[in-house]
Amino acid sequence: MNSRKVVYLFFTTLLVGSISGGIVGFIIDFDVYTNGDLMNMFVGVIWLLGISAAFSLISQMGFFAYLTLHRFGLGLFKSARLWNRVQVVVIAFVVFDLIYLRYIAFATEGENVFDYAIMPILLLAYGLVIAYLKAKETNQGAFIPALFFIVVVTTIEWVPALTVNDPKWLWMYFAPLIAANTWQLLILHRLTNQPNTKARA
């Protein structure tokens, strides 16, 4: 992938993350940004776009870190099948921890573990859909790595908001991350002109 494509990937990911985060943030605090003059709304939107852009940069760092980890895993385990099994185990642990550890840390009276299972299950379901699309556009070997990236890497990037457990920041942080991660995952093989190769991510 040449430098022009790298620059394209960088700026388009930044744009996708900024816009998605800006939209979600505006909806969450709609009254705050609309109860005032146009300047209040303008400054608020600029702030939303800026902070969402910062989150999309985290997404990009996570993406390239995973590409490095993926190649390292393939080399370490000497088998794509074995490496995929390892990734499946990690995915299962992350989904379980995302449910149980948050329940242990933040559950209040009247809440049960199922209240904390909704978001992780939705993330897993979304990851399955995106992994299916990735595998369909490339090859079946890309399914598990794509699922791992969407579920595990997104969760790791999401940790600062998860530790705060503020619903507003959970969604404001999550929206640009998931949008940017999805974009990078689905555009990479188009930029590298490898729609039908044995690339695994």
N, C-alpha and C positions, 0 to 999 in steps of 0.2 A: 504494500500500500504506500503510494507516494505521499509527499508532504502536502500536496493540495487536498488529497482525500482526508488526511489527518486533520487538517485545518477545518475542512467541511464537517467532519464528525464532531469536532470540538464545538464549533459555533452552533451547529444545528441542535446538538444535545443541550447546550446552554439555553437556546431559545425554547426548546420543548419543555425543559424543566422550569424555566422562568414563567412561561405562559400558564402551564398547568398549575403550578404553585400559586401564581397570582390569582387565577380564577377561583381556586378552592379557598384561598385566604379571604378573598373579597366576599364570597358567599357566606363564610363563617362569621365574619364581622361586618355584614352588610349594613347594619344600622350605624355602626361607628363611622364608616366611610361615606355614608349618604346623608347623615344628620349634620350637615354643615355646608360651607360654600364649596365651590368647584376646586379651590386651591387645596382644601382639606382632602378632597377625593384624589386630586392629582398627586399630592405628596404621599398619600396612603398607598396608591397604586404603585408608585415608583419604589416605595419601601418594600412592598410585597414582591415586586419583580426582582429587586436586588437580593433579598434574602433567599428567594427561591433559586436564583442563579447560583448563590453560594452553595445551596444544597445540591444543585446539579453538578457542581464541581466535585463534591464528595462522591457523587455517583460515578463520575468519570474516573476518579482515582480508584474506586472500588472495581470498576470494570477492567481496567488495565492490570490491577493487582490480581484479579481472578484469572485473566488470560495467562499471567505468569505462573500462578498456582496450578492452573490446569495442565500446562506443559510440564511443570515439575512433577505433578501427580502421575502423568502418563509415563514419565521417565523412571520414577521411583517404583511404581508397581509393574512396569514392563508389560502391562496389558490394559487395554481400554475397558474391557469387561470388568476386571477386578477394580479398577479405579472408579468405574461407575457404581459398583456395589458399595464402595466406601462412601461415595457421595450420597447414595440413597440412605445409608445409615445416618450420616450427618444431617440430612434433611429431616429425617424422623426425629432426631434429638432436638433440633432447633425448633420444630413445630411444637413438640412436647414442652420444651422449656419456655417457649413463648406463651404457652397457655398456663402451665403450672407455676412457674417462677413468678410471673406477674400476679397470679392469683394469691400466692403466698405473701407477696410483698404489698399488694395494694387492696386486697379484698376487704370490704367493710361488711358490717352486719346486714344480713339479708341478701348478700351476693353469693353466688355459687360459682364453681369452676366453669360451668357452661357459659357464664357471662363473659368470661375471658377467652373462650374458645372461638367465638364468632369471627373476630378479625384474623387470627392465624389460619383458620379454615378457609376463609375467603381468599387470603393471600395464597394458600396452597392451590385452591381451585383456579385462581388467576394464573398462577405459575404453570399449571398443567395445560391451560389453554395456550399460553404463549410458547411453551415448550413444544406443543403439538404443531403450532404454526412454524416454528423454527425447524423442526424435523421434517415437516412437509416441504419446506422450501430448500432444505439442504439434504439431510439424510437422517436415518433413524438413530444413528450414533450421537446426534446432537441433542436428543431429547433430554437425557439425564443432566448433562452439563447445563443446558438452558434452564431446567427446573431448579437446579442447584443455585444458579446465579440469581434467579428471580426470588427464590425463597430465602436462601442462606445469606447471600451477599447483601440483599436489600435489608434483611433483619439486622445484620451487623452495622450497616450504615445508619439504621434507624435507632440504634441503641440510645443516643443522647435524649431523644424524645421519649423513648420507652421508660427510661429511668425517672423522668419527671412525671409521667402519667397524666398529663394535662390533655384532655380531649382535643382542645384547639390546636396545640402544638403537635400532637400525634398526627393529625391530618395535614397540617401545614407542612410538616417535615416529610410525611409519607408521599404526598401527591407529586412533588417534583422528583423525588427519588424513584418511585415506581415508573413514572412517565419517562424519565431519562434512561433508566435501566432497560425498559422495554424498547425504546427507540434504538439504543446502542446495539442491543442483542439482535434485533430484526434488520438493522441496516448494515451490519458489519459484512456479511457475506456478499451483499450487493456491491459494497465498496471494494472488496477484494476480488470480485468477479469469480466467486467460488460457489455457485448455487447447488452444484451437484458433486462436490468433492467430499473427501473424508474428513474435512475439518470438523472438530468436535464442539465448537462454540461459535 
